[in-house]
Each structure stands twice: as structure tokens, then as C-alpha cells.
Amino acid sequence: MQISLKDWVRSGSPWIWLSASAVAISVVLVLGLLGLIASRGLVHFWPATLQEYTYTQTQDLQIQVLGEQVQREEVTAEQIRNSGIQVAEGVDLLARQLIKVGNRDVYGSDFRWALENQLSNLNYPTYATSFERREQGNFYGFILGIKDQGQLVAEQEKGSNQLWPAVTERLEKTLRIHQQIEDLEKGAIGSINYQLEELRLDKRRLELKGQATPENLAPLEAKQAAMQADYAQLETQLRTLYQSLATSSLVVVTADGQSKEINFSTIVRAYQPNNMSLGQKLGHYFAKLWEFVSDDPREANTEGGIFPAIFGTVMMVLIMSLLVTPFGVITAIYLREYARQGFITRLIRIAVNNLASVPSIVYGVFGLGFFVYFIGGNLDKIFYPEAAPSPTFGTPGLLWASLTLALLTLPVVIVATEEGLSRIPRSVREGSLALGATKLETLWRIVIPMASPAMMTGVILAVARAAGEVAPLMLVGVVKLAPNLPLDTNAPFLHLERKFMHLGFHIYDVGFQSPNVEAARPLVYATALMLVVVIALLNLTAITLRNRLREKYRALDV
């Protein structure tokens, strides 16, 4: 039996297929976007092969170039001529490569564009070494010797590898010393500095109250003297560690014959990618991935890790969720269960819905003026006068950023909770009241548990939006580099007044404010992927909780 086109359209089948096609296209686009971000970001951590070329700049000038091929593209001959390079007539397209040559302190730039017809004698030197440094980016070259106290103690010919075991041994020793220094500075010394600052504030507090008598100051001065004695010992230990770092250095040479001396203390990692097996490359890859998610950034955020940004993002979202959930739920309960349904209530709902469309930067300006300057400034005057003129809460920080984003996402939670409350039939409420329960008991034991999945939906939507916001955070707490995490071992442990790092702002800073755009580009993709992963994990946690609540109260649902 044949169905006419008109009947087929009336059956609704075209709209089903259209909806399914739209969903499929959306899924493909999302997966494609994630695949692009992942491929561009994750490949950055793989140890790239080092290639050596003869680069012919002019007929009379040829130099050796060692580096990584980053990008290959085709350009028109007209573009090349406009840059001042001679191109033979009749040529329309030319291929060129972007080569990461490193050695910024030698060449002045990490990257160099070169036409492929200017490159010749391609080879892959087995013992070419890549040095990741704490400053000045990567260095690519060949090991010539080792110096101790400025004296050459071991040397080898270019292209030999007999010093490699000694180099790795000294580098491991240096890295252990660096770890001891970091533990000392961030641990014991950081704790003493924090306690000394608290003692200074205690003295200032006594002065403001007119109680700075010798009897009251004596215990504080005794504590200060003991801490300063401990600090002096730690400072001596720290100085000894720093002195031990400066004793050994490495003599290397670039591909074009320029010699360079690199102190072992400036090297983070050294490896020979052309001499690594597949297993060694995999080990290097996962070590770099772990460094990316667990270490602090360096080199203007273009090297190292992003752990402070991950920590700051998660901490801000958790605090924001704790703040927005009770306010949103209480507001929705009042509007749905207690408020008289009339013009005023409808006006409030319209205002709440309109708040969801306000640009986020407006919330940032409001947070800066109201939370930071007004509330924070008054808190400083009332509770922290001894810290003046340095602000405590009267400056952007984690608390104000969380409150601003809670205000930003509040309409989402209110609307989602109201929708959940409206789905609960009136008969359930009436049955509870008929059995003798009060209205409050009905809400607490029946209505709110049944509406909890809808509340979690609102929280999920709030988390998804808040985690990716950047504009308001630039005004109320986020910074390029935070010296201390908001959470540490010093009381009160969670420091809500501190500034913090954020993955979204980190992407903006690295992508648009970095002095070395080409070096930063892979990290932009990698950080964007990490932001997506963090948001997905937070949402999955909330979704899991929502599903458990839904299963728990399924018997009451209709």
C-alpha cells in the first residue's frame, strides 16, 4: 500500500527524521570540535624529531639549522616577493615550513619560516639534544663538555654520546635540589612568613586599641624572636642549596657552530628524541602530560603546567555551587509555594528571566562595585583595621568571584527548581496535609525530595556556565599568576580573600597576551581541552547525584 506524500507529511515522520538529523549533525560537530582541540593540543607533548638542514638565505650565505618542523603551508609567490625574497618567474605557489629552532638567547626568536627550496641536506642527527629550560625556552644543540666550578672536567666530540650518562646523572641531582628548594620555600619558610605577618598584625591591633604595653607585647616578641631564629636557620639551608646549584654547567654547540654554556640549574629536562625508542617516547609523553596537569606554569605561562588554574577553577565552581543552590532553591520555593500568584509574582518571574540575558561583564562590574568595594571595603574597616592600607577583603578575591558567578547563575537555578516544583501534583501535597503534616514538613519531606532532580539540573546548568565565564572574573578575582593557592596548611586553611588562577582566563592570557604566540598556541588548545574535561567531570558528578535522587524518589514521581 503506497502512502501519499501528503499523508506522510501529516504522519509527522519528516519532523522525526529532521530532528534526528539535527541531533546527529550536532553530535558530529561537537565531536569534531573536541577532536580538533585534542589533536592540536595533545600532540604538543610528544617528543618531536629534530631535523638538521642547510638553509640557503642567499647565494653567499648558508647556515645549518636544527629544530622541529611545526607547520607546513603553501603560499603564493606574490606574498614571498612582498616580503623581500626573490622568486623565479613562472612560479605561482611555494611551500614553506615553520621551524622551531629554539635558542632564543642566541638567535633572538624561537621560530623561523623557511621556503622548502631554501632547505637542503636534510638529516636527523642521532645525538641532537633538546634542553627544556626554566627561562629562554628550549635549546637545541650538541653536547661538547661538562664544567665544574668553571673548569672543564669532561669533553667529547660533536656527534658523540659518551657524556650522556654523566649529563643525566647531574641533571637528576640538580632536579632533586630544586625540589628541596621548592619544598623549603613553599613549606617551612612560607609558613614562617605567614605567621610573622600574623604577629605583625597582632601588634598593630594592640596599638590601635591602645593596649601596646610591654606586658602585652612580650609574648608576641618572644614568638617573633623564636620564628626569626628558625627563619635564619632555614635561610642558611636555602642559601647552601642555591650555592650547590651554581657549581656545574654544560658546554653545548648549536648546529651552526655557536658555543654556549648552560648551567644545569636552568635545565628542566634534557632528551635526545632521535635516539629514543617508542617506549621511551611514550614515557616522555605521559611525563609531560602529568607535568601539564600537576605543575606550576613558567615562562609567562607558555611552559610548565596549569595546576593552579585547574585548582582555582574547581574551587571557585564548588564555592559558587554552595552559594547559589540554597538561594536559588529558597527563592523558587517562595515563588511557587508561598507567594500570592498575581501581578507582583509575575513581574518577579519576568525580572528573573531577564537577569539570565544580562551580559556577564555587567555582573563583573556590579561585583566589583558592590561586593569588592562596598562590602569588602566595609569589612576591612570593621574587622581588619590593622591591615590598612593594604586591603584584605576590599580587593578582588575568590569569595567575590564566587558570589558574582552565583548571582550570574541564580536565574538558572530558580527557573529549573520552579519547573521541578510545578511538576509535583497538588494531590501529593494535599495527601500529606490530610495525614497531619504541616506545610513545612510537607515541603521538607515530600516536595523538596521529589523536586531534587530538577534542582540538580539547575546546578548542572549553573556549573556549565560558570566554569567557562571569564569576563566578570577579570574584575573580581582572577589573575595571570597567583603565587599561592587559596587552600594551604595555614589557618584558616581556605583563604577566600586570595586571588586565584582560572582555566578560561589562562586560555585568554596565553592566546592573546603571550609575548611568544607560536610557542603558546599548542598550550591554548591543551588548556581548552582541560577546561572541557573539568566541566565534563563536574557535570558528570552532578548528573550521577541527580540520577540517584531520581531513582530514590521514582516511586513518588508521576
Salt bridges, closest charged atoms under 4 A:
GLU73 OE2 - ARG96 NH2 2.71
ASP105 OD2 - ARG133 NH1 3.01
ASP105 OD2 - LYS260 NZ 3.05
ASP110 OD1 - ARG104 NE 2.68
GLU116 OE2 - ARG72 NE 2.49
GLU132 OE1 - ARG269 NH1 2.87
GLU132 OE2 - LYS288 NZ 3.17
GLU132 OE1 - ARG298 NH2 3.74
ASP148 OD1 - ARG170 NH1 2.71
GLU182 OE2 - LYS186 NZ 3.45
GLU197 OE2 - ARG200 NH2 2.75
ASP202 OD1 - ARG205 NH1 2.57
GLU207 OE1 - ARG204 NH1 3.41
GLU261 OE1 - LYS147 NZ 3.28
GLU291 OE2 - ARG269 NH2 3.61
GLU291 OE1 - LYS288 NZ 3.79
GLU291 OE2 - ARG298 NH1 3.81
ASP296 OD2 - LYS186 NZ 2.57
GLU299 OE1 - ARG104 NH1 3.68
GLU337 OE2 - ARG429 NH2 2.71
GLU386 OE2 - ARG205 NH2 2.76
GLU418 OE2 - ARG336 NH2 3.54
GLU418 OE2 - ARG349 NH2 2.85
GLU430 OE2 - ARG426 NE 2.98
GLU469 OE2 - ARG465 NE 3.38
ASP488 OD1 - HIS495 NE2 2.74
ASP488 OD2 - ARG498 NH1 2.84
GLU497 OE2 - HIS495 ND1 3.83
ASP509 OD2 - LYS480 NZ 2.83
GLU518 OE2 - ARG521 NH2 3.32
GLU551 OE2 - ARG554 NH2 2.76
ASP557 OD1 - ARG423 NH2 3.87
